[in-house]
Amino acid sequence: MTTHQAHGAGRPVTLVAHGLGATPGEARLPASGLPGARVVVTLPGHGDAPDAPPGYWTYPTIAADLRATARETGATRAVGVSLSSAALLSLLAAEPDAFERVVLLLPAVFDRPRGPLTREQAVTAVPGPADYLAQRRAAFDRLDGVLEALSGQVAVTDREALSRVTAPVLVVGATEDPLHPSEVAAQVASAFPKGELELVPTWLSHRGDVRRRVVEFLARG
């Protein structure tokens, strides 16, 4: 149900998946500068992807879609943002050896559900230029009911399952982003034997710093 587009060539192949309501430009951002080939996924209801079928919006369902795309494209590394980082957590809990390296940007949900979130909160929690907020509102127009569907869900039911993941995992959190609490990022990083935590004020204000950190992390090994 997802669509994807490949950029670059060679090895390694890195799967890059965006957050809820991301514009096409946002979806491509984490792929910038990565070595090898980058497979940028578009989730249902976003960009040129078709709308999601009923019942789609669960973390295991999204995880299954991401895993299928990784197998199809030969991706051995993965980068997930927000919603997709939660889906990757679900995937890794079920399949600890799915990837050689993983980056989780702005995880918002771990093993405890977060409270209800309105569409306006999702759009404006982190301030941005007027044109950016307009694009976000337009994106959420196609996602009616998704926030309600995700409310109450958790990415993993038992964080101990992640102790079986031997791959290095970089977790990037934000200290000034109410949608993505830094405490959640810290908990996620600590659940992995080879977890690394990086904190920035917000992704929007420190894109360059985050990009450099992600590129450096994925260039290892």
Summary of the structure (lengths in Angstrom):
residues: 221
radius of gyration: 15.7
end to end distance: 32.1
largest distance: 44.0
contacts: 752
relative contact order: 0.16
helix: 41%
strand: 17%
